[in-house]
Amino acid sequence: MTIEQQRDYLRRCTVGWMEASALQDGEARARTDEEKWDFADRLLSDRPQVREGSAQISGLVEQQRLFMKWHRR
């Protein structure tokens, strides 16, 4: 790939990421309070299934991992 093709690829990836992020934000805002609480409950109930060794990982990293796991569903 030429430098211009690489730049174009990165630009398109960045634009795509921004658009996907905006869509996810909109979906999150559109959820009802009940759906938000249900989502939080599912995250917390999944806690025992987190792989062993998570004690060595910070709570924020673990929370992000759980969020991404449920966000993909």
Backbone as a printed PyTorch tensor [residue, N CA C, xyz], in Angstrom:
tensor([[[  0.8400,  -1.1850,   0.0000],
         [  0.0000,   0.0000,   0.0000],
         [  0.8840,   1.2460,   0.0000]],

        [[  0.4310,   2.2100,  -0.7360],
         [  1.1490,   3.4740,  -0.7460],
         [  0.8130,   4.2610,   0.5200]],

        [[  1.5830,   5.2980,   0.7690],
         [  1.3320,   6.1420,   1.9420],
         [ -0.0650,   6.7600,   1.8640]],

        [[ -0.4580,   7.2030,   0.6840],
         [ -1.7950,   7.7990,   0.5240],
         [ -2.8890,   6.7850,   0.8080]],

        [[ -2.7220,   5.5520,   0.3540],
         [ -3.7110,   4.5090,   0.6160],
         [ -3.7950,   4.2150,   2.1180]],

        [[ -2.6410,   4.2020,   2.7860],
         [ -2.6240,   3.9780,   4.2320],
         [ -3.3380,   5.1060,   4.9690]],

        [[ -3.0710,   6.3390,   4.5500],
         [ -3.7370,   7.4910,   5.1760],
         [ -5.2400,   7.4380,   4.9550]],

        [[ -5.6450,   7.0860,   3.7410],
         [ -7.0700,   6.9860,   3.4400],
         [ -7.7170,   5.8870,   4.2740]],

        [[ -7.0330,   4.7650,   4.4060],
         [ -7.5370,   3.6580,   5.2170],
         [ -7.7180,   4.0950,   6.6700]],

        [[ -6.7250,   4.7460,   7.2310],
         [ -6.8170,   5.2160,   8.6120],
         [ -7.9250,   6.2540,   8.7800]],

        [[ -8.0640,   7.1370,   7.7960],
         [ -9.1230,   8.1470,   7.8560],
         [-10.4820,   7.4860,   7.8590]],

        [[-10.6770,   6.4970,   6.9630],
         [-11.9590,   5.8050,   6.9040],
         [-12.2330,   5.0250,   8.1860]],

        [[-11.1900,   4.4110,   8.7590],
         [-11.3610,   3.6980,  10.0330],
         [-11.7850,   4.6620,  11.1340]],

        [[-11.1610,   5.8280,  11.1750],
         [-11.4900,   6.8260,  12.1950],
         [-12.9160,   7.3220,  12.0330]],

        [[-13.3250,   7.6180,  10.8180],
         [-14.6890,   8.0770,  10.5590],
         [-15.6830,   6.9750,  10.9320]],

        [[-15.3790,   5.7510,  10.5530],
         [-16.2570,   4.6330,  10.8910],
         [-16.3760,   4.4390,  12.3870]],

        [[-15.2600,   4.5610,  13.0990],
         [-15.2860,   4.4170,  14.5610],
         [-16.1470,   5.5080,  15.1860]],

        [[-16.0030,   6.7340,  14.7000],
         [-16.7840,   7.8440,  15.2450],
         [-18.2810,   7.6380,  14.9920]],

        [[-18.6300,   7.1730,  13.8010],
         [-20.0400,   6.9310,  13.4850],
         [-20.6000,   5.7840,  14.3260]],

        [[-19.8330,   4.7090,  14.4900],
         [-20.2850,   3.5860,  15.3080],
         [-20.4470,   4.0150,  16.7610]],

        [[-19.5330,   4.8300,  17.2390],
         [-19.6110,   5.3160,  18.6130],
         [-20.8600,   6.1710,  18.8180]],

        [[-21.1690,   7.0150,  17.8400],
         [-22.3680,   7.8500,  17.9280],
         [-23.6360,   6.9910,  17.9360]],

        [[-23.6530,   5.9310,  17.1330],
         [-24.7990,   5.0210,  17.1180],
         [-24.9640,   4.3160,  18.4660]],

        [[-23.8630,   3.8720,  19.0420],
         [-23.9190,   3.2020,  20.3460],
         [-24.4100,   4.1630,  21.4200]],

        [[-23.9390,   5.4030,  21.3780],
         [-24.4030,   6.4030,  22.3470],
         [-25.9080,   6.6130,  22.2160]],

        [[-26.3850,   6.7060,  20.9890],
         [-27.8110,   6.8890,  20.7560],
         [-28.6310,   5.7150,  21.2600]],

        [[-28.1180,   4.5030,  21.0240],
         [-28.8160,   3.3150,  21.5130],
         [-28.8650,   3.2960,  23.0410]],

        [[-27.7720,   3.6680,  23.6740],
         [-27.7360,   3.6770,  25.1390],
         [-28.7120,   4.7030,  25.7040]],

        [[-28.7960,   5.8720,  25.0690],
         [-29.7250,   6.9120,  25.5350],
         [-31.1780,   6.4990,  25.3190]],

        [[-31.4270,   5.6930,  24.3030],
         [-32.7930,   5.3030,  23.9670],
         [-33.3320,   4.2130,  24.8910]],

        [[-32.4650,   3.5870,  25.6670],
         [-32.9360,   2.5360,  26.5770],
         [-33.7410,   3.1250,  27.7180]],

        [[-34.7300,   2.3750,  28.1310],
         [-35.5380,   2.8010,  29.2750],
         [-34.7530,   2.5550,  30.5570]],

        [[-35.2060,   3.1650,  31.6470],
         [-34.5370,   2.9550,  32.9270],
         [-34.5570,   1.4730,  33.3140]],

        [[-35.6610,   0.8030,  33.0280],
         [-35.7670,  -0.6290,  33.3480],
         [-34.7210,  -1.4330,  32.5830]],

        [[-34.5260,  -1.1110,  31.3010],
         [-33.5230,  -1.8150,  30.4970],
         [-32.1200,  -1.5540,  31.0270]],

        [[-31.8710,  -0.3230,  31.4400],
         [-30.5480,   0.0120,  31.9830],
         [-30.2750,  -0.7610,  33.2610]],

        [[-31.2690,  -0.8520,  34.1600],
         [-31.0930,  -1.5990,  35.4060],
         [-30.9310,  -3.0910,  35.1180]],

        [[-31.6800,  -3.6010,  34.1470],
         [-31.5550,  -5.0060,  33.7680],
         [-30.1520,  -5.3020,  33.2580]],

        [[-29.6320,  -4.3970,  32.4570],
         [-28.2740,  -4.5460,  31.9230],
         [-27.2580,  -4.5750,  33.0650]],

        [[-27.4100,  -3.6630,  34.0270],
         [-26.4980,  -3.6100,  35.1720],
         [-26.6040,  -4.8980,  35.9950]],

        [[-27.8200,  -5.3880,  36.1900],
         [-28.0060,  -6.6370,  36.9350],
         [-27.3410,  -7.8130,  36.2380]],

        [[-27.4660,  -7.8690,  34.9200],
         [-26.8260,  -8.9680,  34.1870],
         [-25.3130,  -8.8960,  34.3110]],

        [[-24.7580,  -7.6840,  34.2610],
         [-23.3080,  -7.5380,  34.4290],
         [-22.8680,  -8.0320,  35.7990]],

        [[-23.6040,  -7.6430,  36.8270],
         [-23.2280,  -8.0350,  38.1840],
         [-23.4270,  -9.5270,  38.4260]],

        [[-24.4510, -10.1130,  37.8270],
         [-24.6940, -11.5380,  38.0320],
         [-23.6600, -12.3840,  37.3000]],

        [[-22.9740, -11.8260,  36.3320],
         [-21.9570, -12.5440,  35.5680],
         [-20.6100, -12.5340,  36.2990]],

        [[-20.5100, -11.7890,  37.3460],
         [-19.2470, -11.5960,  38.0680],
         [-18.5310, -12.8950,  38.4350]],

        [[-19.2090, -13.9270,  38.9830],
         [-18.4870, -15.1520,  39.3490],
         [-17.8670, -15.8720,  38.1550]],

        [[-18.3510, -15.5860,  36.9690],
         [-17.8420, -16.2720,  35.7880],
         [-16.6130, -15.6100,  35.1960]],

        [[-16.1850, -14.5100,  35.7920],
         [-14.9830, -13.8350,  35.2950],
         [-13.8090, -14.7750,  35.4980]],

        [[-12.9440, -14.8240,  34.5200],
         [-11.8580, -15.8020,  34.6020],
         [-10.9880, -15.5880,  35.8330]],

        [[-10.3890, -16.6680,  36.2820],
         [ -9.5400, -16.6030,  37.4500],
         [ -8.3420, -15.7120,  37.1630]],

        [[ -7.8370, -15.1060,  38.1920],
         [ -6.7040, -14.2210,  38.0250],
         [ -7.1210, -12.7800,  37.8750]],

        [[ -8.4290, -12.5240,  37.9040],
         [ -8.8780, -11.1510,  37.7380],
         [ -8.5400, -10.3070,  38.9600]],

        [[ -8.1460, -10.9510,  40.0580],
         [ -7.7700, -10.2000,  41.2510],
         [ -6.5290,  -9.3530,  40.9800]],

        [[ -5.7640,  -9.7390,  39.9870],
         [ -4.5590,  -8.9960,  39.6400],
         [ -4.8770,  -7.8290,  38.7000]],

        [[ -6.1110,  -7.7460,  38.2440],
         [ -6.5130,  -6.7080,  37.3010],
         [ -7.3200,  -5.6570,  38.0510]],

        [[ -7.1480,  -4.4080,  37.6740],
         [ -7.8840,  -3.3520,  38.3540],
         [ -9.3790,  -3.4920,  38.1090]],

        [[-10.1720,  -2.9440,  39.0090],
         [-11.6190,  -3.0270,  38.8950],
         [-12.1470,  -2.3860,  37.6330]],

        [[-11.5340,  -1.2660,  37.2100],
         [-11.9910,  -0.5790,  36.0050],
         [-11.7920,  -1.4510,  34.7720]],

        [[-10.6510,  -2.0970,  34.6820],
         [-10.3830,  -2.9700,  33.5370],
         [-11.3710,  -4.1280,  33.5220]],

        [[-11.6400,  -4.6970,  34.6830],
         [-12.5930,  -5.7960,  34.7650],
         [-13.9940,  -5.3280,  34.3710]],

        [[-14.3820,  -4.1380,  34.8300],
         [-15.6880,  -3.5890,  34.4830],
         [-15.7950,  -3.3660,  32.9780]],

        [[-14.7360,  -2.8520,  32.3620],
         [-14.7560,  -2.6300,  30.9180],
         [-14.8830,  -3.9540,  30.1740]],

        [[-14.2040,  -4.9820,  30.6500],
         [-14.2670,  -6.2850,  29.9990],
         [-15.6920,  -6.8350,  30.0530]],

        [[-16.3260,  -6.7240,  31.2180],
         [-17.6970,  -7.2050,  31.3470],
         [-18.6520,  -6.4040,  30.4730]],

        [[-18.4680,  -5.0910,  30.4350],
         [-19.3330,  -4.2540,  29.6130],
         [-19.2160,  -4.6420,  28.1440]],

        [[-17.9870,  -4.8190,  27.6650],
         [-17.7960,  -5.1710,  26.2610],
         [-18.3660,  -6.5540,  25.9600]],

        [[-18.2760,  -7.4710,  26.9330],
         [-18.8360,  -8.7990,  26.7300],
         [-20.3380,  -8.7110,  26.5090]],

        [[-21.0290,  -7.9300,  27.3380],
         [-22.4830,  -7.8100,  27.2090],
         [-22.8830,  -6.8980,  26.0630]],

        [[-22.0280,  -5.9600,  25.7190],
         [-22.3540,  -5.0400,  24.6230],
         [-22.3680,  -5.7810,  23.2820]],

        [[-21.5370,  -6.7980,  23.1510],
         [-21.4680,  -7.5600,  21.9070],
         [-22.6650,  -8.4520,  21.6870]],

        [[-23.4180,  -8.7440,  22.7520],
         [-24.5670,  -9.6570,  22.6320],
         [-25.7090,  -9.0380,  21.9100]]])
